[in-house]
């Protein structure tokens, strides 16, 4: 005789789930304990906002989980609460539409949910649930600053790994052009982004559809993440702050860096001097390769990157947009960066 065990499932917000339960679940998917604590239990950043939802059975076991990173979207001058989705997992023996249930509960907490890239399961579910799917939204670009970085960039550009790496020459520096500007541009390097400067970034490009990251978000992401370290190149024109170039690398590897370009207004040209100086700073700090993530719609940034020697990867990151109401107008984000979702600390493993 066969017996069927019926297990009831409830959806719980992360705030009601024991910390030990989430640690056990995510550590089983390769997450470090320090990253889990920073990512989901930073009280200064969370501010009582829900950071995820989980499917829990009647024995208290987590069957599936989706993480949420709250942020603000500027939609044609209006600030809207939103969240990036991340860390979407389910137990191997779990069944049923758990992903759909988690998304439905997430949309009760945030009217807009965005997803950028992700694994095959995420792409499959998001593709069915999203109001808008843009398969080629995110473009990755690379700037080699040493020979080793050039080898890495060439390997990314080809499907066949036939390009040799010679340790004796990997650290040879590549030339960087001198920055030029007709404007009275001044730059200042710092270990982090000052709060007053960060707040001025939230008003940038208010006539567009862009993420509006304040200093609280940026400090949580770049200053307090235990696995990365970096700084900021602040840009001024006539004493007025006009933007910043943020840069960082893994604490265990100085070869690979990421940058994000944040203009206070939609004027990347004014930040070109800072970009060139940041490239030089990274090279002189031991960097090999710089990565930049941009929206396909961000034509000015793509042109600026090309002018400064960045090469486009053939890969693209899809953007998924989910809404609470089917009547909401949905627009593709006109700016993307490694500040979005949790890509800032997720560096690919490179064997050289």
C-alpha positions in Angstrom: 0.0 0.0 0.0 1.3 3.5 -0.9 0.8 6.5 1.3 0.9 10.1 0.2 2.3 12.6 2.7 0.6 16.0 2.3 2.9 18.9 3.2 1.4 22.3 3.6 3.3 25.3 2.4 3.2 28.9 3.5 4.9 32.0 2.1 6.8 33.9 4.8 8.7 37.2 4.5 12.4 37.2 5.4 11.7 39.2 8.6 9.8 36.1 10.0 12.3 33.5 9.0 15.0 32.5 11.6 18.5 33.7 10.6 19.9 30.2 11.0 17.3 28.8 8.5 18.4 31.3 5.8 22.0 30.6 6.5 21.5 26.9 6.2 19.6 27.3 3.0 21.8 29.7 1.2 25.1 28.1 2.4 23.9 25.0 0.6 23.9 27.0 -2.6 27.5 28.3 -2.1 26.9 31.5 -0.2 29.4 32.7 2.4 28.0 33.5 5.9 29.5 37.0 5.9 27.9 37.8 2.6 24.5 36.5 3.8 24.7 38.7 6.9 25.7 41.8 4.9 23.2 41.2 2.1 20.1 40.5 4.1 20.6 41.7 7.7 22.2 45.1 7.4 19.7 47.1 9.5 20.9 50.5 8.3 20.1 49.6 4.7 17.0 47.4 5.3 15.0 50.1 7.2 12.2 47.6 7.9 11.8 46.9 4.2 11.3 43.2 3.3 14.4 41.7 1.8 12.9 38.5 0.5 10.3 35.8 0.7 10.5 32.0 1.3 8.2 29.0 0.8 8.3 27.1 4.2 6.7 23.7 4.8 4.9 22.7 8.0 8.2 21.5 9.6 9.8 24.9 9.2 12.0 23.8 6.3 12.8 26.3 3.5 11.8 25.0 0.1 12.4 28.0 -2.0 13.6 31.6 -1.6 13.9 34.8 -3.5 16.0 37.8 -2.3 15.0 41.4 -2.9 17.2 44.5 -3.0 15.1 47.6 -2.5 15.9 50.8 -4.5 14.1 53.8 -6.1 13.3 54.3 -9.8 12.8 57.7 -11.3 10.0 57.5 -13.8 9.8 60.8 -15.7 10.4 62.8 -12.5 8.4 60.6 -10.1 10.2 58.4 -7.5 8.8 54.9 -7.3 9.7 52.1 -4.8 11.1 49.1 -6.5 13.3 46.1 -5.9 15.8 44.0 -7.8 15.4 40.2 -7.5 18.3 38.0 -6.6 19.3 34.6 -5.1 16.4 32.6 -6.5 16.7 29.0 -5.3 14.5 26.0 -4.6 15.2 22.7 -2.9 15.9 19.8 -5.3 13.0 17.8 -4.0 10.5 20.7 -3.9 7.6 20.7 -6.4 4.9 23.1 -7.5 4.8 26.7 -8.8 6.9 28.0 -5.9 8.6 30.6 -8.0 5.3 32.1 -9.1 4.1 32.2 -5.5 7.2 34.0 -4.4 6.9 36.6 -7.1 3.3 37.3 -6.3 4.1 38.0 -2.7 7.1 40.1 -3.7 4.8 42.3 -5.8 2.7 42.9 -2.7 5.7 44.5 -1.1 7.0 46.4 -4.1 4.9 47.6 -7.1 7.9 47.1 -9.4 10.3 44.1 -9.5 13.2 44.0 -11.9 15.5 41.2 -12.8 18.7 41.5 -14.8 20.3 38.3 -16.2 20.2 35.3 -13.8 20.3 31.6 -14.1 18.3 29.4 -16.4 15.5 28.8 -13.9 15.2 32.6 -13.2 15.1 33.4 -16.9 12.5 30.8 -17.6 10.2 32.0 -14.8 10.8 35.7 -15.3 10.2 35.3 -19.0 6.7 34.0 -18.3 5.8 36.5 -15.6 7.3 39.7 -16.7 5.3 42.5 -18.2 8.3 43.5 -20.4 11.3 41.4 -21.4 14.2 43.0 -23.1 16.6 40.2 -24.1 19.5 42.5 -25.0 19.2 45.2 -22.4 22.5 45.0 -20.6 25.9 45.3 -22.4 29.2 44.5 -20.8 32.3 46.3 -21.9 36.0 45.7 -21.1 39.1 47.9 -20.9 42.5 46.2 -20.6 45.1 48.2 -18.8 47.8 45.5 -18.6 48.8 42.7 -21.0 47.1 40.1 -18.8 43.9 42.1 -19.1 44.2 42.2 -22.8 44.5 38.4 -22.9 41.4 38.1 -20.7 39.4 40.4 -23.0 40.4 38.4 -26.1 39.4 35.2 -24.4 36.0 36.7 -23.6 35.7 37.8 -27.3 36.2 34.3 -28.7 34.5 31.0 -28.1 37.7 29.0 -28.4 40.3 29.5 -25.7 43.4 29.4 -27.8 45.1 32.6 -26.6 48.1 31.9 -24.4 48.9 33.7 -21.1 52.5 34.4 -20.4 53.1 35.3 -16.8 56.3 37.1 -17.5 54.5 39.8 -19.5 51.0 39.9 -17.9 51.9 42.8 -15.7 53.2 45.1 -18.5 51.2 48.3 -18.5 49.3 49.4 -21.5 49.3 53.1 -22.5 46.5 55.4 -21.5 45.7 58.6 -23.3 45.8 62.0 -21.5 42.5 63.4 -20.6 41.4 66.7 -22.2 38.6 69.1 -21.4 37.6 72.6 -22.2 35.6 72.9 -19.0 37.1 73.8 -15.5 36.9 70.2 -14.4 38.4 69.1 -11.0 38.5 65.5 -9.6 39.0 64.2 -6.1 39.7 60.6 -5.2 38.3 59.2 -2.0 37.8 55.9 -0.2 34.0 56.4 -0.3 31.2 58.6 -1.6 30.4 61.5 0.8 26.7 61.5 1.9 26.1 65.1 0.6 27.6 64.1 -2.8 25.6 60.9 -3.0 22.3 62.7 -2.4 22.9 64.9 -5.4 22.9 61.8 -7.6 19.3 61.0 -6.9 18.1 63.9 -9.0 20.0 62.9 -12.1 18.2 62.4 -15.3 14.7 62.9 -13.7 13.1 63.2 -17.1 14.1 59.6 -17.9 13.5 56.1 -16.5 16.6 55.3 -14.4 17.7 53.9 -11.0 18.1 56.6 -8.4 20.7 55.3 -6.0 21.2 57.4 -2.9 24.3 57.4 -0.6 22.7 54.9 1.7 22.4 52.3 -1.1 25.9 53.0 -2.4 27.6 52.8 1.0 25.8 49.5 1.8 26.8 48.1 -1.6 30.4 49.3 -1.9 31.6 50.3 1.6 30.2 47.5 3.7 30.3 44.5 1.4 32.9 42.2 2.9 34.2 40.8 -0.4 35.0 44.0 -2.3 37.0 47.2 -1.8 37.4 50.4 -3.9 36.7 54.1 -3.9 35.2 57.1 -5.7 36.5 59.7 -8.1 34.3 62.8 -7.4 33.9 65.3 -10.3 33.4 69.0 -9.9 32.9 71.9 -12.4 33.4 75.4 -11.0 33.1 73.9 -7.5 29.8 72.3 -8.2 29.5 68.4 -7.9 28.5 67.0 -11.3 29.0 63.3 -10.9 31.2 60.5 -9.8 33.1 57.4 -11.1 32.9 54.5 -8.6 35.5 51.7 -8.8 36.1 48.5 -6.9 37.7 45.0 -7.0 37.6 41.8 -4.9 39.6 42.1 -1.7 41.5 38.9 -2.7 42.3 40.0 -6.3 43.6 43.4 -7.6 43.6 42.3 -11.2 39.9 42.7 -12.1 38.0 45.9 -11.4 34.5 47.2 -12.1 33.4 50.8 -12.5 30.1 52.7 -12.5 29.7 56.2 -14.0 27.1 58.4 -12.2 26.4 61.8 -13.7 24.3 64.2 -11.6 22.8 65.2 -14.9 22.6 63.4 -18.3 26.0 64.7 -19.4 28.7 62.0 -19.5 31.0 64.2 -21.5 31.7 66.3 -18.4 32.9 63.1 -16.6 35.4 62.0 -19.3 38.4 63.5 -17.5 37.4 61.5 -14.3 37.0 58.3 -16.3 40.5 58.6 -17.8 42.0 59.4 -14.4 40.1 56.4 -12.9 41.5 54.1 -15.6 45.0 55.3 -14.8 44.4 54.9 -11.1 43.3 51.3 -11.5 46.2 50.5 -13.8 48.7 52.0 -11.3 47.1 50.1 -8.5 47.8 46.7 -10.1 44.6 46.3 -12.2 44.6 44.3 -15.3 41.1 44.6 -16.7 38.2 47.0 -16.1 34.5 46.0 -16.7 31.6 48.3 -17.3 27.9 47.4 -17.6 25.6 49.7 -19.6 22.1 49.8 -21.0 21.7 49.4 -24.7 19.8 52.7 -24.6 22.6 54.6 -22.9 24.1 55.8 -26.2 26.2 58.6 -24.7 27.9 56.3 -22.2 28.5 53.6 -24.9 30.1 56.2 -27.1 32.2 57.5 -24.3 33.4 54.0 -23.4 34.3 53.2 -27.0 36.3 56.5 -27.2 38.3 55.4 -24.2 39.2 51.9 -25.4 36.4 49.7 -24.0 35.5 46.7 -26.1 32.0 45.2 -26.1 31.4 41.7 -25.1 29.2 39.5 -27.3 27.1 38.5 -24.2 23.9 40.4 -23.3 22.0 40.5 -20.0 18.2 40.3 -20.3 16.0 42.7 -18.3 12.7 41.6 -16.9 10.1 44.0 -15.5 7.2 42.8 -13.3 4.4 45.0 -12.1 1.8 44.8 -9.4 -0.9 46.3 -11.6 -1.4 45.3 -15.2 -2.4 48.9 -15.9 1.0 50.4 -15.0 3.0 51.9 -17.8 6.3 50.0 -18.1 9.5 51.4 -19.6 12.9 49.9 -20.1 15.5 51.3 -17.8 17.6 53.8 -19.7 20.7 53.3 -17.5 22.1 50.1 -16.1 25.3 49.4 -14.2 27.0 46.9 -11.9 25.3 48.7 -9.0 22.1 47.0 -10.2 20.9 43.8 -8.4 23.9 42.1 -6.8 26.4 42.1 -9.6 28.8 44.5 -7.7 30.4 41.7 -5.7 29.9 38.8 -8.1 33.2 38.6 -10.0 33.7 35.7 -12.4 36.5 33.3 -11.5 39.4 33.7 -13.9 42.2 31.2 -14.2 45.3 32.7 -15.7 
